[in-house]
């Protein structure tokens, strides 16, 4: 549980959450249009989840390579 909280406090996570909150507020105020919101939000979320998947795949690959070297 503490590891999950520590990961949430990661700088990228904080930036992603802050930007998401900012764009939600701006869209509710009518400062930006729904189309602008969706474009920006999609880029942010795609980047965030893309880097998370990349990290996971790299870790799995590293563990697989490490297992082959021992056997």
mmJSON file of the N, C-alpha and C atoms, coordinates in Angstrom:
{"data_MODEL":{"atom_site":{
"group_PDB":["ATOM","ATOM","ATOM","ATOM","ATOM","ATOM","ATOM","ATOM","ATOM","ATOM","ATOM","ATOM","ATOM","ATOM","ATOM","ATOM","ATOM","ATOM","ATOM","ATOM","ATOM","ATOM","ATOM","ATOM","ATOM","ATOM","ATOM","ATOM","ATOM","ATOM","ATOM","ATOM","ATOM","ATOM","ATOM","ATOM","ATOM","ATOM","ATOM","ATOM","ATOM","ATOM","ATOM","ATOM","ATOM","ATOM","ATOM","ATOM","ATOM","ATOM","ATOM","ATOM","ATOM","ATOM","ATOM","ATOM","ATOM","ATOM","ATOM","ATOM","ATOM","ATOM","ATOM","ATOM","ATOM","ATOM","ATOM","ATOM","ATOM","ATOM","ATOM","ATOM","ATOM","ATOM","ATOM","ATOM","ATOM","ATOM","ATOM","ATOM","ATOM","ATOM","ATOM","ATOM","ATOM","ATOM","ATOM","ATOM","ATOM","ATOM","ATOM","ATOM","ATOM","ATOM","ATOM","ATOM","ATOM","ATOM","ATOM","ATOM","ATOM","ATOM","ATOM","ATOM","ATOM","ATOM","ATOM","ATOM","ATOM","ATOM","ATOM","ATOM","ATOM","ATOM","ATOM","ATOM","ATOM","ATOM","ATOM","ATOM","ATOM","ATOM","ATOM","ATOM","ATOM","ATOM","ATOM","ATOM","ATOM","ATOM","ATOM","ATOM","ATOM","ATOM","ATOM","ATOM","ATOM","ATOM","ATOM","ATOM","ATOM","ATOM","ATOM","ATOM","ATOM","ATOM","ATOM","ATOM","ATOM","ATOM","ATOM","ATOM","ATOM","ATOM","ATOM","ATOM","ATOM","ATOM","ATOM","ATOM","ATOM","ATOM","ATOM","ATOM","ATOM","ATOM","ATOM","ATOM","ATOM","ATOM","ATOM","ATOM","ATOM","ATOM","ATOM","ATOM","ATOM","ATOM","ATOM","ATOM","ATOM","ATOM","ATOM","ATOM","ATOM","ATOM","ATOM","ATOM","ATOM","ATOM","ATOM","ATOM","ATOM","ATOM","ATOM","ATOM","ATOM","ATOM","ATOM","ATOM","ATOM","ATOM","ATOM","ATOM","ATOM","ATOM","ATOM","ATOM","ATOM","ATOM","ATOM","ATOM","ATOM"],
"id":[1,2,3,4,5,6,7,8,9,10,11,12,13,14,15,16,17,18,19,20,21,22,23,24,25,26,27,28,29,30,31,32,33,34,35,36,37,38,39,40,41,42,43,44,45,46,47,48,49,50,51,52,53,54,55,56,57,58,59,60,61,62,63,64,65,66,67,68,69,70,71,72,73,74,75,76,77,78,79,80,81,82,83,84,85,86,87,88,89,90,91,92,93,94,95,96,97,98,99,100,101,102,103,104,105,106,107,108,109,110,111,112,113,114,115,116,117,118,119,120,121,122,123,124,125,126,127,128,129,130,131,132,133,134,135,136,137,138,139,140,141,142,143,144,145,146,147,148,149,150,151,152,153,154,155,156,157,158,159,160,161,162,163,164,165,166,167,168,169,170,171,172,173,174,175,176,177,178,179,180,181,182,183,184,185,186,187,188,189,190,191,192,193,194,195,196,197,198,199,200,201,202,203,204,205,206,207,208,209,210,211,212,213],
"type_symbol":["N","C","C","N","C","C","N","C","C","N","C","C","N","C","C","N","C","C","N","C","C","N","C","C","N","C","C","N","C","C","N","C","C","N","C","C","N","C","C","N","C","C","N","C","C","N","C","C","N","C","C","N","C","C","N","C","C","N","C","C","N","C","C","N","C","C","N","C","C","N","C","C","N","C","C","N","C","C","N","C","C","N","C","C","N","C","C","N","C","C","N","C","C","N","C","C","N","C","C","N","C","C","N","C","C","N","C","C","N","C","C","N","C","C","N","C","C","N","C","C","N","C","C","N","C","C","N","C","C","N","C","C","N","C","C","N","C","C","N","C","C","N","C","C","N","C","C","N","C","C","N","C","C","N","C","C","N","C","C","N","C","C","N","C","C","N","C","C","N","C","C","N","C","C","N","C","C","N","C","C","N","C","C","N","C","C","N","C","C","N","C","C","N","C","C","N","C","C","N","C","C","N","C","C","N","C","C","N","C","C","N","C","C"],
"label_atom_id":["N","CA","C","N","CA","C","N","CA","C","N","CA","C","N","CA","C","N","CA","C","N","CA","C","N","CA","C","N","CA","C","N","CA","C","N","CA","C","N","CA","C","N","CA","C","N","CA","C","N","CA","C","N","CA","C","N","CA","C","N","CA","C","N","CA","C","N","CA","C","N","CA","C","N","CA","C","N","CA","C","N","CA","C","N","CA","C","N","CA","C","N","CA","C","N","CA","C","N","CA","C","N","CA","C","N","CA","C","N","CA","C","N","CA","C","N","CA","C","N","CA","C","N","CA","C","N","CA","C","N","CA","C","N","CA","C","N","CA","C","N","CA","C","N","CA","C","N","CA","C","N","CA","C","N","CA","C","N","CA","C","N","CA","C","N","CA","C","N","CA","C","N","CA","C","N","CA","C","N","CA","C","N","CA","C","N","CA","C","N","CA","C","N","CA","C","N","CA","C","N","CA","C","N","CA","C","N","CA","C","N","CA","C","N","CA","C","N","CA","C","N","CA","C","N","CA","C","N","CA","C","N","CA","C","N","CA","C","N","CA","C","N","CA","C","N","CA","C"],
"label_alt_id":[null,null,null,null,null,null,null,null,null,null,null,null,null,null,null,null,null,null,null,null,null,null,null,null,null,null,null,null,null,null,null,null,null,null,null,null,null,null,null,null,null,null,null,null,null,null,null,null,null,null,null,null,null,null,null,null,null,null,null,null,null,null,null,null,null,null,null,null,null,null,null,null,null,null,null,null,null,null,null,null,null,null,null,null,null,null,null,null,null,null,null,null,null,null,null,null,null,null,null,null,null,null,null,null,null,null,null,null,null,null,null,null,null,null,null,null,null,null,null,null,null,null,null,null,null,null,null,null,null,null,null,null,null,null,null,null,null,null,null,null,null,null,null,null,null,null,null,null,null,null,null,null,null,null,null,null,null,null,null,null,null,null,null,null,null,null,null,null,null,null,null,null,null,null,null,null,null,null,null,null,null,null,null,null,null,null,null,null,null,null,null,null,null,null,null,null,null,null,null,null,null,null,null,null,null,null,null,null,null,null,null,null,null],
"label_comp_id":["UNK","UNK","UNK","UNK","UNK","UNK","UNK","UNK","UNK","UNK","UNK","UNK","UNK","UNK","UNK","UNK","UNK","UNK","UNK","UNK","UNK","UNK","UNK","UNK","UNK","UNK","UNK","UNK","UNK","UNK","UNK","UNK","UNK","UNK","UNK","UNK","UNK","UNK","UNK","UNK","UNK","UNK","UNK","UNK","UNK","UNK","UNK","UNK","UNK","UNK","UNK","UNK","UNK","UNK","UNK","UNK","UNK","UNK","UNK","UNK","UNK","UNK","UNK","UNK","UNK","UNK","UNK","UNK","UNK","UNK","UNK","UNK","UNK","UNK","UNK","UNK","UNK","UNK","UNK","UNK","UNK","UNK","UNK","UNK","UNK","UNK","UNK","UNK","UNK","UNK","UNK","UNK","UNK","UNK","UNK","UNK","UNK","UNK","UNK","UNK","UNK","UNK","UNK","UNK","UNK","UNK","UNK","UNK","UNK","UNK","UNK","UNK","UNK","UNK","UNK","UNK","UNK","UNK","UNK","UNK","UNK","UNK","UNK","UNK","UNK","UNK","UNK","UNK","UNK","UNK","UNK","UNK","UNK","UNK","UNK","UNK","UNK","UNK","UNK","UNK","UNK","UNK","UNK","UNK","UNK","UNK","UNK","UNK","UNK","UNK","UNK","UNK","UNK","UNK","UNK","UNK","UNK","UNK","UNK","UNK","UNK","UNK","UNK","UNK","UNK","UNK","UNK","UNK","UNK","UNK","UNK","UNK","UNK","UNK","UNK","UNK","UNK","UNK","UNK","UNK","UNK","UNK","UNK","UNK","UNK","UNK","UNK","UNK","UNK","UNK","UNK","UNK","UNK","UNK","UNK","UNK","UNK","UNK","UNK","UNK","UNK","UNK","UNK","UNK","UNK","UNK","UNK","UNK","UNK","UNK","UNK","UNK","UNK"],
"label_asym_id":["A","A","A","A","A","A","A","A","A","A","A","A","A","A","A","A","A","A","A","A","A","A","A","A","A","A","A","A","A","A","A","A","A","A","A","A","A","A","A","A","A","A","A","A","A","A","A","A","A","A","A","A","A","A","A","A","A","A","A","A","A","A","A","A","A","A","A","A","A","A","A","A","A","A","A","A","A","A","A","A","A","A","A","A","A","A","A","A","A","A","A","A","A","A","A","A","A","A","A","A","A","A","A","A","A","A","A","A","A","A","A","A","A","A","A","A","A","A","A","A","A","A","A","A","A","A","A","A","A","A","A","A","A","A","A","A","A","A","A","A","A","A","A","A","A","A","A","A","A","A","A","A","A","A","A","A","A","A","A","A","A","A","A","A","A","A","A","A","A","A","A","A","A","A","A","A","A","A","A","A","A","A","A","A","A","A","A","A","A","A","A","A","A","A","A","A","A","A","A","A","A","A","A","A","A","A","A","A","A","A","A","A","A"],
"label_entity_id":["1","1","1","1","1","1","1","1","1","1","1","1","1","1","1","1","1","1","1","1","1","1","1","1","1","1","1","1","1","1","1","1","1","1","1","1","1","1","1","1","1","1","1","1","1","1","1","1","1","1","1","1","1","1","1","1","1","1","1","1","1","1","1","1","1","1","1","1","1","1","1","1","1","1","1","1","1","1","1","1","1","1","1","1","1","1","1","1","1","1","1","1","1","1","1","1","1","1","1","1","1","1","1","1","1","1","1","1","1","1","1","1","1","1","1","1","1","1","1","1","1","1","1","1","1","1","1","1","1","1","1","1","1","1","1","1","1","1","1","1","1","1","1","1","1","1","1","1","1","1","1","1","1","1","1","1","1","1","1","1","1","1","1","1","1","1","1","1","1","1","1","1","1","1","1","1","1","1","1","1","1","1","1","1","1","1","1","1","1","1","1","1","1","1","1","1","1","1","1","1","1","1","1","1","1","1","1","1","1","1","1","1","1"],
"label_seq_id":[1,1,1,2,2,2,3,3,3,4,4,4,5,5,5,6,6,6,7,7,7,8,8,8,9,9,9,10,10,10,11,11,11,12,12,12,13,13,13,14,14,14,15,15,15,16,16,16,17,17,17,18,18,18,19,19,19,20,20,20,21,21,21,22,22,22,23,23,23,24,24,24,25,25,25,26,26,26,27,27,27,28,28,28,29,29,29,30,30,30,31,31,31,32,32,32,33,33,33,34,34,34,35,35,35,36,36,36,37,37,37,38,38,38,39,39,39,40,40,40,41,41,41,42,42,42,43,43,43,44,44,44,45,45,45,46,46,46,47,47,47,48,48,48,49,49,49,50,50,50,51,51,51,52,52,52,53,53,53,54,54,54,55,55,55,56,56,56,57,57,57,58,58,58,59,59,59,60,60,60,61,61,61,62,62,62,63,63,63,64,64,64,65,65,65,66,66,66,67,67,67,68,68,68,69,69,69,70,70,70,71,71,71],
"pdbx_PDB_ins_code":[null,null,null,null,null,null,null,null,null,null,null,null,null,null,null,null,null,null,null,null,null,null,null,null,null,null,null,null,null,null,null,null,null,null,null,null,null,null,null,null,null,null,null,null,null,null,null,null,null,null,null,null,null,null,null,null,null,null,null,null,null,null,null,null,null,null,null,null,null,null,null,null,null,null,null,null,null,null,null,null,null,null,null,null,null,null,null,null,null,null,null,null,null,null,null,null,null,null,null,null,null,null,null,null,null,null,null,null,null,null,null,null,null,null,null,null,null,null,null,null,null,null,null,null,null,null,null,null,null,null,null,null,null,null,null,null,null,null,null,null,null,null,null,null,null,null,null,null,null,null,null,null,null,null,null,null,null,null,null,null,null,null,null,null,null,null,null,null,null,null,null,null,null,null,null,null,null,null,null,null,null,null,null,null,null,null,null,null,null,null,null,null,null,null,null,null,null,null,null,null,null,null,null,null,null,null,null,null,null,null,null,null,null],
"Cartn_x":[0.827,0.0,0.874,1.913,2.792,3.539,3.867,4.55,3.656,2.366,1.427,1.304,1.285,1.209,2.491,3.63,4.903,4.949,4.418,4.39,3.466,2.386,1.444,2.096,3.041,3.706,4.851,5.087,6.107,5.864,6.922,6.82,5.92,6.083,5.243,3.782,3.508,2.125,1.552,2.346,1.872,1.618,2.511,2.329,1.071,0.896,-0.284,-1.562,-1.592,-2.783,-3.029,-1.965,-2.116,-2.643,-2.072,-2.546,-3.988,-4.327,-5.7,-6.66,-6.32,-7.174,-7.288,-6.174,-6.173,-7.094,-6.976,-7.804,-9.273,-9.555,-10.951,-11.532,-10.782,-11.252,-11.449,-10.46,-10.574,-11.771,-12.027,-13.162,-14.489,-14.557,-15.787,-16.059,-14.992,-15.14,-15.488,-15.271,-15.545,-14.369,-13.208,-12.007,-11.515,-11.616,-11.236,-12.442,-12.453,-13.572,-13.392,-14.441,-14.387,-13.396,-13.326,-12.376,-10.934,-10.644,-9.298,-8.98,-9.941,-9.749,-9.431,-10.209,-10.001,-8.647,-8.239,-6.942,-5.796,-5.813,-4.745,-4.773,-5.951,-6.087,-5.653,-5.99,-5.598,-4.082,-3.418,-1.953,-1.342,-1.841,-1.296,-1.494,-2.692,-2.979,-2.225,-2.155,-1.417,0.06,0.636,2.038,2.228,1.356,1.483,1.384,0.323,0.153,1.161,1.589,2.617,3.935,4.301,5.547,5.41,4.232,4.023,4.131,3.543,3.616,5.057,5.757,7.157,8.023,7.792,8.545,8.261,7.001,6.609,7.249,7.207,7.797,9.309,9.958,11.409,11.768,10.978,11.228,11.046,9.979,9.733,10.845,11.311,12.393,13.68,13.944,15.147,15.082,13.911,13.758,13.917,13.401,13.529,15.001,15.71,17.132,17.93,17.586,18.29,18.06,16.839,16.512,17.252,17.426,18.15,19.633,20.19,21.61,21.925,20.956,21.178,21.049,20.212,19.885,20.823],
"Cartn_y":[-1.197,0.0,1.266,1.274,2.439,2.638,1.544,1.659,2.342,2.014,2.648,4.138,4.506,5.919,6.637,5.979,6.575,6.793,5.847,6.007,7.149,7.335,8.42,9.781,9.848,11.102,11.383,10.486,10.676,12.002,12.661,13.987,13.951,12.944,12.863,12.727,11.953,11.779,13.095,13.812,15.099,16.095,16.126,17.024,16.64,15.356,14.886,15.254,15.015,15.35,16.856,17.641,19.093,19.625,19.134,19.572,19.151,17.95,17.48,18.389,18.684,19.556,20.95,21.465,22.792,22.832,21.84,21.838,21.58,20.838,20.651,21.991,22.719,24.022,24.987,25.029,25.94,25.585,24.294,23.923,24.24,24.07,24.401,25.914,26.71,28.168,28.64,27.788,28.177,28.852,28.815,29.434,28.676,27.359,26.545,25.738,25.379,24.608,23.126,22.39,20.948,20.283,20.773,20.199,20.431,21.643,21.924,21.05,20.929,20.11,18.676,18.116,16.719,16.519,17.438,17.329,17.327,18.291,18.419,17.247,16.907,15.824,14.492,14.251,13.007,12.891,13.97,13.95,13.664,14.325,14.132,12.695,12.181,10.826,9.795,9.984,9.042,9.016,10.174,10.232,9.53,9.825,9.24,7.724,7.209,5.759,5.1,5.783,5.248,5.036,5.997,5.835,4.75,4.6,3.551,2.171,1.996,0.718,0.436,1.461,1.307,0.858,1.439,1.042,-0.416,-0.789,-2.159,-3.158,-2.862,-3.758,-3.86,-2.744,-2.755,-3.581,-3.456,-4.222,-5.711,-6.077,-7.481,-8.051,-7.267,-7.71,-7.895,-6.979,-7.061,-8.295,-8.566,-9.743,-11.026,-11.039,-12.217,-12.435,-11.371,-11.481,-11.958,-11.461,-11.832,-13.316,-13.791,-15.202,-16.121,-15.701,-16.513,-16.61,-15.55,-15.529,-16.457,-16.625,-17.484,-18.953,-19.267,-20.665,-21.239],
"Cartn_z":[0.0,0.0,0.0,0.817,0.873,-0.437,-1.124,-2.415,-3.437,-3.412,-4.34,-4.058,-2.79,-2.423,-2.845,-2.651,-3.051,-4.555,-5.329,-6.781,-7.187,-6.448,-6.754,-6.538,-5.616,-5.304,-6.286,-7.21,-8.241,-8.958,-9.375,-9.999,-11.233,-12.08,-13.282,-12.908,-11.873,-11.437,-10.933,-10.148,-9.631,-10.758,-11.732,-12.873,-13.646,-13.875,-14.603,-13.866,-12.554,-11.769,-11.734,-11.603,-11.573,-12.903,-14.003,-15.313,-15.555,-15.14,-15.293,-14.52,-13.273,-12.463,-13.08,-13.58,-14.203,-15.416,-16.275,-17.475,-17.159,-16.105,-15.697,-15.237,-14.407,-13.924,-15.093,-16.0,-17.145,-18.033,-18.191,-19.035,-18.349,-17.03,-16.313,-16.316,-16.294,-16.349,-17.761,-18.75,-20.121,-20.792,-20.15,-20.71,-21.934,-21.897,-23.058,-23.501,-24.753,-25.294,-24.994,-25.171,-24.944,-25.896,-27.128,-28.094,-27.65,-27.188,-26.68,-25.474,-24.572,-23.382,-23.768,-24.657,-25.048,-25.719,-26.549,-27.218,-26.205,-25.326,-24.335,-23.361,-22.874,-21.9,-22.508,-23.748,-24.415,-24.511,-24.843,-24.934,-23.557,-22.541,-21.192,-20.726,-20.855,-20.393,-21.224,-22.523,-23.374,-22.988,-22.722,-22.304,-20.969,-20.015,-18.684,-18.733,-19.354,-19.4,-20.323,-21.362,-22.246,-21.522,-20.686,-19.935,-18.886,-18.301,-17.304,-17.944,-19.118,-19.828,-20.241,-20.699,-21.093,-19.927,-18.76,-17.572,-17.225,-17.283,-16.929,-17.884,-19.179,-20.17,-19.997,-19.701,-19.494,-18.263,-17.22,-15.999,-16.247,-16.957,-17.262,-18.137,-19.094,-19.969,-19.172,-18.277,-17.449,-16.547,-15.965,-15.113,-15.923,-17.155,-18.012,-18.387,-18.712,-19.044,-17.834,-16.675,-15.452,-15.152,-15.363,-15.134,-16.086,-17.341,-18.329,-17.982,-17.444,-17.104,-15.927,-15.027,-13.861,-14.215,-15.185,-15.497,-16.425],
"occupancy":[1.0,1.0,1.0,1.0,1.0,1.0,1.0,1.0,1.0,1.0,1.0,1.0,1.0,1.0,1.0,1.0,1.0,1.0,1.0,1.0,1.0,1.0,1.0,1.0,1.0,1.0,1.0,1.0,1.0,1.0,1.0,1.0,1.0,1.0,1.0,1.0,1.0,1.0,1.0,1.0,1.0,1.0,1.0,1.0,1.0,1.0,1.0,1.0,1.0,1.0,1.0,1.0,1.0,1.0,1.0,1.0,1.0,1.0,1.0,1.0,1.0,1.0,1.0,1.0,1.0,1.0,1.0,1.0,1.0,1.0,1.0,1.0,1.0,1.0,1.0,1.0,1.0,1.0,1.0,1.0,1.0,1.0,1.0,1.0,1.0,1.0,1.0,1.0,1.0,1.0,1.0,1.0,1.0,1.0,1.0,1.0,1.0,1.0,1.0,1.0,1.0,1.0,1.0,1.0,1.0,1.0,1.0,1.0,1.0,1.0,1.0,1.0,1.0,1.0,1.0,1.0,1.0,1.0,1.0,1.0,1.0,1.0,1.0,1.0,1.0,1.0,1.0,1.0,1.0,1.0,1.0,1.0,1.0,1.0,1.0,1.0,1.0,1.0,1.0,1.0,1.0,1.0,1.0,1.0,1.0,1.0,1.0,1.0,1.0,1.0,1.0,1.0,1.0,1.0,1.0,1.0,1.0,1.0,1.0,1.0,1.0,1.0,1.0,1.0,1.0,1.0,1.0,1.0,1.0,1.0,1.0,1.0,1.0,1.0,1.0,1.0,1.0,1.0,1.0,1.0,1.0,1.0,1.0,1.0,1.0,1.0,1.0,1.0,1.0,1.0,1.0,1.0,1.0,1.0,1.0,1.0,1.0,1.0,1.0,1.0,1.0,1.0,1.0,1.0,1.0,1.0,1.0,1.0,1.0,1.0,1.0,1.0,1.0],
"B_iso_or_equiv":[0.0,0.0,0.0,0.0,0.0,0.0,0.0,0.0,0.0,0.0,0.0,0.0,0.0,0.0,0.0,0.0,0.0,0.0,0.0,0.0,0.0,0.0,0.0,0.0,0.0,0.0,0.0,0.0,0.0,0.0,0.0,0.0,0.0,0.0,0.0,0.0,0.0,0.0,0.0,0.0,0.0,0.0,0.0,0.0,0.0,0.0,0.0,0.0,0.0,0.0,0.0,0.0,0.0,0.0,0.0,0.0,0.0,0.0,0.0,0.0,0.0,0.0,0.0,0.0,0.0,0.0,0.0,0.0,0.0,0.0,0.0,0.0,0.0,0.0,0.0,0.0,0.0,0.0,0.0,0.0,0.0,0.0,0.0,0.0,0.0,0.0,0.0,0.0,0.0,0.0,0.0,0.0,0.0,0.0,0.0,0.0,0.0,0.0,0.0,0.0,0.0,0.0,0.0,0.0,0.0,0.0,0.0,0.0,0.0,0.0,0.0,0.0,0.0,0.0,0.0,0.0,0.0,0.0,0.0,0.0,0.0,0.0,0.0,0.0,0.0,0.0,0.0,0.0,0.0,0.0,0.0,0.0,0.0,0.0,0.0,0.0,0.0,0.0,0.0,0.0,0.0,0.0,0.0,0.0,0.0,0.0,0.0,0.0,0.0,0.0,0.0,0.0,0.0,0.0,0.0,0.0,0.0,0.0,0.0,0.0,0.0,0.0,0.0,0.0,0.0,0.0,0.0,0.0,0.0,0.0,0.0,0.0,0.0,0.0,0.0,0.0,0.0,0.0,0.0,0.0,0.0,0.0,0.0,0.0,0.0,0.0,0.0,0.0,0.0,0.0,0.0,0.0,0.0,0.0,0.0,0.0,0.0,0.0,0.0,0.0,0.0,0.0,0.0,0.0,0.0,0.0,0.0,0.0,0.0,0.0,0.0,0.0,0.0],
"pdbx_formal_charge":[null,null,null,null,null,null,null,null,null,null,null,null,null,null,null,null,null,null,null,null,null,null,null,null,null,null,null,null,null,null,null,null,null,null,null,null,null,null,null,null,null,null,null,null,null,null,null,null,null,null,null,null,null,null,null,null,null,null,null,null,null,null,null,null,null,null,null,null,null,null,null,null,null,null,null,null,null,null,null,null,null,null,null,null,null,null,null,null,null,null,null,null,null,null,null,null,null,null,null,null,null,null,null,null,null,null,null,null,null,null,null,null,null,null,null,null,null,null,null,null,null,null,null,null,null,null,null,null,null,null,null,null,null,null,null,null,null,null,null,null,null,null,null,null,null,null,null,null,null,null,null,null,null,null,null,null,null,null,null,null,null,null,null,null,null,null,null,null,null,null,null,null,null,null,null,null,null,null,null,null,null,null,null,null,null,null,null,null,null,null,null,null,null,null,null,null,null,null,null,null,null,null,null,null,null,null,null,null,null,null,null,null,null],
"auth_seq_id":[1,1,1,2,2,2,3,3,3,4,4,4,5,5,5,6,6,6,7,7,7,8,8,8,9,9,9,10,10,10,11,11,11,12,12,12,13,13,13,14,14,14,15,15,15,16,16,16,17,17,17,18,18,18,19,19,19,20,20,20,21,21,21,22,22,22,23,23,23,24,24,24,25,25,25,26,26,26,27,27,27,28,28,28,29,29,29,30,30,30,31,31,31,32,32,32,33,33,33,34,34,34,35,35,35,36,36,36,37,37,37,38,38,38,39,39,39,40,40,40,41,41,41,42,42,42,43,43,43,44,44,44,45,45,45,46,46,46,47,47,47,48,48,48,49,49,49,50,50,50,51,51,51,52,52,52,53,53,53,54,54,54,55,55,55,56,56,56,57,57,57,58,58,58,59,59,59,60,60,60,61,61,61,62,62,62,63,63,63,64,64,64,65,65,65,66,66,66,67,67,67,68,68,68,69,69,69,70,70,70,71,71,71],
"auth_comp_id":["UNK","UNK","UNK","UNK","UNK","UNK","UNK","UNK","UNK","UNK","UNK","UNK","UNK","UNK","UNK","UNK","UNK","UNK","UNK","UNK","UNK","UNK","UNK","UNK","UNK","UNK","UNK","UNK","UNK","UNK","UNK","UNK","UNK","UNK","UNK","UNK","UNK","UNK","UNK","UNK","UNK","UNK","UNK","UNK","UNK","UNK","UNK","UNK","UNK","UNK","UNK","UNK","UNK","UNK","UNK","UNK","UNK","UNK","UNK","UNK","UNK","UNK","UNK","UNK","UNK","UNK","UNK","UNK","UNK","UNK","UNK","UNK","UNK","UNK","UNK","UNK","UNK","UNK","UNK","UNK","UNK","UNK","UNK","UNK","UNK","UNK","UNK","UNK","UNK","UNK","UNK","UNK","UNK","UNK","UNK","UNK","UNK","UNK","UNK","UNK","UNK","UNK","UNK","UNK","UNK","UNK","UNK","UNK","UNK","UNK","UNK","UNK","UNK","UNK","UNK","UNK","UNK","UNK","UNK","UNK","UNK","UNK","UNK","UNK","UNK","UNK","UNK","UNK","UNK","UNK","UNK","UNK","UNK","UNK","UNK","UNK","UNK","UNK","UNK","UNK","UNK","UNK","UNK","UNK","UNK","UNK","UNK","UNK","UNK","UNK","UNK","UNK","UNK","UNK","UNK","UNK","UNK","UNK","UNK","UNK","UNK","UNK","UNK","UNK","UNK","UNK","UNK","UNK","UNK","UNK","UNK","UNK","UNK","UNK","UNK","UNK","UNK","UNK","UNK","UNK","UNK","UNK","UNK","UNK","UNK","UNK","UNK","UNK","UNK","UNK","UNK","UNK","UNK","UNK","UNK","UNK","UNK","UNK","UNK","UNK","UNK","UNK","UNK","UNK","UNK","UNK","UNK","UNK","UNK","UNK","UNK","UNK","UNK"],
"auth_asym_id":["A","A","A","A","A","A","A","A","A","A","A","A","A","A","A","A","A","A","A","A","A","A","A","A","A","A","A","A","A","A","A","A","A","A","A","A","A","A","A","A","A","A","A","A","A","A","A","A","A","A","A","A","A","A","A","A","A","A","A","A","A","A","A","A","A","A","A","A","A","A","A","A","A","A","A","A","A","A","A","A","A","A","A","A","A","A","A","A","A","A","A","A","A","A","A","A","A","A","A","A","A","A","A","A","A","A","A","A","A","A","A","A","A","A","A","A","A","A","A","A","A","A","A","A","A","A","A","A","A","A","A","A","A","A","A","A","A","A","A","A","A","A","A","A","A","A","A","A","A","A","A","A","A","A","A","A","A","A","A","A","A","A","A","A","A","A","A","A","A","A","A","A","A","A","A","A","A","A","A","A","A","A","A","A","A","A","A","A","A","A","A","A","A","A","A","A","A","A","A","A","A","A","A","A","A","A","A","A","A","A","A","A","A"],
"auth_atom_id":["N","CA","C","N","CA","C","N","CA","C","N","CA","C","N","CA","C","N","CA","C","N","CA","C","N","CA","C","N","CA","C","N","CA","C","N","CA","C","N","CA","C","N","CA","C","N","CA","C","N","CA","C","N","CA","C","N","CA","C","N","CA","C","N","CA","C","N","CA","C","N","CA","C","N","CA","C","N","CA","C","N","CA","C","N","CA","C","N","CA","C","N","CA","C","N","CA","C","N","CA","C","N","CA","C","N","CA","C","N","CA","C","N","CA","C","N","CA","C","N","CA","C","N","CA","C","N","CA","C","N","CA","C","N","CA","C","N","CA","C","N","CA","C","N","CA","C","N","CA","C","N","CA","C","N","CA","C","N","CA","C","N","CA","C","N","CA","C","N","CA","C","N","CA","C","N","CA","C","N","CA","C","N","CA","C","N","CA","C","N","CA","C","N","CA","C","N","CA","C","N","CA","C","N","CA","C","N","CA","C","N","CA","C","N","CA","C","N","CA","C","N","CA","C","N","CA","C","N","CA","C","N","CA","C","N","CA","C","N","CA","C","N","CA","C","N","CA","C"],
"pdbx_PDB_model_num":[1,1,1,1,1,1,1,1,1,1,1,1,1,1,1,1,1,1,1,1,1,1,1,1,1,1,1,1,1,1,1,1,1,1,1,1,1,1,1,1,1,1,1,1,1,1,1,1,1,1,1,1,1,1,1,1,1,1,1,1,1,1,1,1,1,1,1,1,1,1,1,1,1,1,1,1,1,1,1,1,1,1,1,1,1,1,1,1,1,1,1,1,1,1,1,1,1,1,1,1,1,1,1,1,1,1,1,1,1,1,1,1,1,1,1,1,1,1,1,1,1,1,1,1,1,1,1,1,1,1,1,1,1,1,1,1,1,1,1,1,1,1,1,1,1,1,1,1,1,1,1,1,1,1,1,1,1,1,1,1,1,1,1,1,1,1,1,1,1,1,1,1,1,1,1,1,1,1,1,1,1,1,1,1,1,1,1,1,1,1,1,1,1,1,1,1,1,1,1,1,1,1,1,1,1,1,1,1,1,1,1,1,1]
}}}
